[in-house]
Amino acid sequence: MPQQPNGLPAWKMFLAVMGPGLVVMLADTDVGSIITAAQSGVQWGYRLLLLQMLLVPVLFVVQELTVRLGIFTGQGHGELIRKTFGTSWAWLSVSGLGVATLGALVTEFSGIAAVGDLFGIPRLLSLGVTVAALLTIVLTGSYRRVERVAIGLGLFEFAFFFIAWRAHPHGAAMLGGMMHMPLNDGGYLYLVAANIGAVIMPWMIFYQQSAVADKKLQPHHYRHARWDTAIGSVLTQAVMAAILIAAAATIGTLHAHASLNSIGDITKMLVPFLGVDVGRVIFGLGTIGAALVAAIVASLASAWGFGEVTGYRHSLEHRPLEAPWFYGIFSLAVIGGAVLVDLMPNLVELNIAVEVMNALLLPLVLGFLVALAFRALPSEHRPRGVYAWVVVAVSVLTAGLGVYGGLAGIKLF
């Protein structure tokens, strides 16, 4: 069995390195993504299923750059932008991160509140318990402990595979739908943009690069970190596909024009097809797991990002009193998101719009990422040759399609 530089077998090294990629990908399938995938299946059947598969390599190419930057520079995303392009550009980047984080937290807490409503739990109680749990996990743990808890919570998302299986989709219908993509329809393009925005989010890029740096991964960890990201990319899109398939095979067969604005809407319409146990209990567990891991990742991404731009201590290896601004930003994000959802429950209707907003931010997000890859990395680790063109092409096409779909969907052209 091949040995690594420190003498560990390859599989042990992989387990030691694994984490940042898997966590960020589990967070990628958050409440907004669940609603977007379900709405895609209901309105368009399997016509957006092929897109979920095509987004796997796109997601890997984007997030692999964050691994490369984190390992070979040892710096987080915000810090690297500040040192490479200056403070003003760093503040522009982190401002987009703040907007995206707020949108993400609203969707996560709205999903948790909706699951609580289904079981008769008062909104204030479900949100309060969630906030207390998140603060306890992060304020009392090290990076490694937070990572393990996040992975454990994210594993509840495997419930969506069971739901897709119980929906009994027809293979011929799936294949036929995948081959038909009505790209001249504004409503379809709007959901294309939403699905792209549900896959590549600003807080994912900040989180993974900062997590790699905080975990102190070294160049000899690079190959295993890429596998961590690749596995996570396949897993998150498989979850999205499972949700789309379940919705298309059930709700979409009788209610093709249904509007699913919340987790509650989806659950209520799944129950007649799948029963209470699967449609409500299992779907609720998958949603809670997705929401919690995404809330951890998005909030930590903001705490890291603002810390890297301003220069305050920003590591989970510090205690709260040693890094008060870092833990303060995290706490403010978590508490603020919960308070917004409690005071303005109608915000749940913005779930898909939040994903479209993420798509509209892609030129800024991917522009900085690609520019850093070609300017901040040591020359021997920069994308080169054919792969360099692949990176640029994927970034330009993804950002362009996301913006075009979002603007076309809201009838701006």
N, C-alpha and C positions, 0 to 999 in steps of 0.2 A: 504494500500500500504506500503511495507517495507520501513523503514527509514534507512539512512546511518549514520555513526558516527557523521557527522556534521549536521544531521537533514534533509538533502535533500532527496526527494523521489528517488527511484532507477533510474527512467528514467532521471531525471535531473542530477543525478550524472554521468550517462553514457554519456550524452551529454557534460558534463564538461570535462570528461576524454578523450572522443573520439578525435582522431586527429593523433597522431603519427603512429598508425597502418594503418589507412585509407590512410594517405598521402603517406607513404612509399609503400603501395600496389598499389596505383594509379600510382606512379612513376615507379613501377616495369614493368608496361606495357608501356615501352618507345619505341622510334622509332626502335631501334634494335630488340626489342621483336616483334613489329608489323611486321617487315620485315621477321623475323624468322618464325612467325606463318603463314604468307601468303605463304612463300616459302614451308613450310611444307604441306600446303593444296594443293598447285599447283603440287608439285612433288609426293606426296604420298596420295593424296585424304584425306580420314578420318583415315588413319592408325596411325596418331600421335594424334588423338583426345582423345583416352583413356589416353595417357600420361598426357595431360593437367589436367584431373580429378585426376589422381594419385598424381600429384604434389601439390594438395591442402593441404592434411595433412602434406606433407613434408615441404611445405612453412610455415605452421602454427607452426610445431614443432621447426623449426629453429628460426623464428622470435619471438616466445613466450619466448625463452631463453633470447633474448635481453630485452624483457619487464621485465622478472624476475630479470635480472642483474641490469637493470637501476633503478628499484623500490627499491630493497632490498640492493643495495650498494650505490645508489645515485651518481654513477660515470659513465662517458662515457666509450666507449669500449677501446679506446686507453689508457686512464688514468688507467683503470683497468688492462690492459695487462702490462703496465709499472710497476705498483705497485706490481703485482703478479709474473711476470716473469723477470722483469728487462728492462732496457732501450734498450738494443740491440734487444731483441725480439719485443719490441714495435715499433722500427724503421723498422724492417722487415715487421711487419704487416701493418704499415702505408704506406710503400713503395708499397705494393700490392694494397692498397687502392688508392694511387696516380695513378698507372697505369690503374686501372679499371675506375677511375673517368675520366681520359683523354679519354679513349675509349668511355665511355658513352657520354661525352659532344660532341665528334666528331659526334656520331650518332644523338644526339638531334639536333644539329645545321644543320647537313646535311639534316635532315627531314624538318626543318623549311625553309631552303633555297630551297628545292625541291618544297614545297607547294607554296612558293613565285614565283618560276619559272613558275609554272602552270598558274598563274594569271598575268604573265608578270611583276612581281615586280623584280627589279634588286637585285641580290644577296647581294650586299653591303648594300642596304636599308633594306631588310628583316632581315639581321643579325644585323645591327646597331640598329634597333628599338627593336629587341628582347633583345639585351644586355642592352640597356637603361632601358627597362621595368624590367628586372631581378634585375639590380642594384638598381632601385628605390624601388622595393618591399622589398628587404632585408635591404638596408642601411637606410631606413626611417621607418622601422616597428619593433614591438616587436615580440617575438616568436608567440604569439597568433594571431597577424595579419598576419604574414607570413603563419601560418598554415591554416587560413581561406581562404586566397587567393589561396594557393596550392590546397585545396579541391575544391574550385570553378573552377579552371582551369581543374582539373582532371575529373570533371563531364562531360566535353565535350567528354570523352571516351565512354559515353553511346551511342554516335552516331554509334559505331560499332555494337551494338545490332540491331539497325534499318537496317544497311547494311546487316547483316546476314539474317534478316527476308526477306528483298527484294530480296535476292539471291535465295529464294525458294529451299532450300536443300531437298533432298529426305530422309525420315527417314530410309527406308530399306538400302539404300546405306551407310548411316552413321553407322548404326548398324553393317553391314557387314565389313566395313573398320576398325571399332574399334576392331573387333575380329581377324584381320590379322596384325601381327607385324613382318616384316621380319628382325629379329635381326641378321641374317648372312650377311646382306648387308652393306658394308662400308658407302655408301652414306646415308643410313637410320640412321646408328649409329651416323654419323656426325651431322645430324639434331636432333637426340635425345640429344646429348651433347649440341648443341646450345640451345635447348629448356630448358634444365636444367640450363645452364648458364644464360638464359634469365629470370629465375625465382629467383635464389639465387645469388645475386651480393654483393661483398664486401661493397659497399657504402650503401646498405640497412641496413646491420647489424650495421655499425657505426652510421648511421643516427638515426635509431629507438632507440637505447640505449641512445644516446646523447640527443635526443629529449625528451625522458621520463625523463631524469635527468634535462634537462633545464626547462621542464614544472613543475618540482618539484612534480611529482606524488609520493604518499605515499602508504604504505602497504595496507591501506583500499581501495585504487583505483585498486588493482591488478586484481580482478575479472572482473571489467569493462574494464580494459586495455586488458585483454585476449580476451574479446568479440570484442573489437575494431580490434584486430589482426585477429581473426577468420573471421569476416565479410569481412575484407579487403582481406584475402586469397582467399575466395570464389569469390569475385568480380573480382580480377585481373585475375584469371584463367578462369572465365566466359568470360571476354573480350578477352583473348587469344583464347579461343575456338570459339568465334564469328568470329574473324578475319580468323582463319583457315577454318571454315565452309564456310564463304563467298568466300574465294579464291578457295576452292575445288569445290564449286557448280557453279562457273563461269569460271574463268581462267583455272582451272584444267580440265574442261571438254573438252576443245579444244587445250590447250597449256600445256600439262602435263610436257613438258621439258623446259618450259620457265625459264629463270634465272632472278629473281627479286632482283636486287642489291640496289634499292633505292625506296623511296616513289613515285617518279615520274614514275618508271617502273610499280609499282602496280596500280597507278591511271590511267595511260594510258590504261592499259589492262582491268580495271574494267569498264571504261566508255562505251564501246560497249555493255556490258551486263546490266548495271544499269542506264545508262544515265548520262548526265553531272551533274545534280543536286545532285544525290546520289554518283556517282562514283568519282566526283571531289570535289564538295563543301562540302558535309557532311563528306566524308572521310578526306578531308583536315582539317576540324574543329577538328575532333577526333584526328588527328595526331598532330596538333598544341597544343591542350590541353595536350596530353601525353608528348610531347617534353618539354613543359614549366615546368610542375610539376617535371619531371625527372631531368631537368637542375638545378632547385632549390635544390632538395634533394641531388643530387650527389655533387654539389658544396659545400653545407653546410656540408655534410658528411666529405669532405676533410678538410674544415676549422676547424670543430670540432676535427677531428682525429689528425691533426698536432698540434693543440693547446693542446690537452690532452697529447701528447707525449712530447712536448717541455715545457709546463707549462705556455704559455702565456694565457691571458684572452680569454675565448672562450664561449661567451654566447650572444644570441640575445637580452638579457636584458641590455647589455651594449651599449652605443652609439659608433659610429665609432671611435671617438677620444679617447674613453676609452679603446677600444680593437682594435687597428690599425692592428695588425697582423692577427687577426681573419677575419676582414672584408677585409684585403688586400689579404689573400689567396683566399677568396671567389671571389673577384673581378678579381684576376689574372686567376683563373680557368675559369670563365665565358668569359672574354675577350680573353684569350688564345685559348679556344675551338673555338670561333667564327672566330678568325684570321686564325687558321689552316684550317678550312673548306673553308674560302674565298680564301686562297692562294693555297690550294691543294684540289680542288673539287673532284679529283679521290678517295679521302679517303672514299667516300660514299660506295665504293665497299667492304669495310671492315666490314660492319654492322654485318653480320652473324659471321665473324671471331672474332669479339669482344665478342660475346656471348660465342663462344667456348673458348676464352681466359678466360672468367669468370669461365667456367666449370673447366678449368685446374688449376685455383687458389683455387678451393674448398677445397682441403686437408689442405691448409694453413688457410683459412678462417674458416672452420668448426672445424678444429683442435683446434684453439684458443678458439672458442666459447664454445665448449664442455668442454675443460680443465678449462675454467673460471667457468662454471656452477658447476663443481665438486670441485673446489678449492677456488674460491673467494666468493661464496655465503655463507651466514650463514647456518650452518648445517641443520637447520629445513626447509630451503627453497630450498635445493638441490634436483634435480631429485632423486627419490628413488624407490626401488622395480621394478615392471614390467616397469613402465614408464622410469626409468633410462636406462634399456636395450633397450627400444624403441628409446630413444634419440640417443644412441650410434649406434644402428643398422641403423636407418634412415640416420645418418650423414655419416657412413662408406659406405653404399650402394650408397647414392647419390653422394658422392665424387668419389667413385670408378667407377660408371657408367659414370659420366661426363668425367673423365680422359680417361677411356677406349674408349668411343665413340669418343672423340676428337682425340686421337692418331690413332684409327682405321680409322677414316674418312680421315686423311691426310696420310694414308698408312705407318705409322711408325711400325705397326706390323699387 
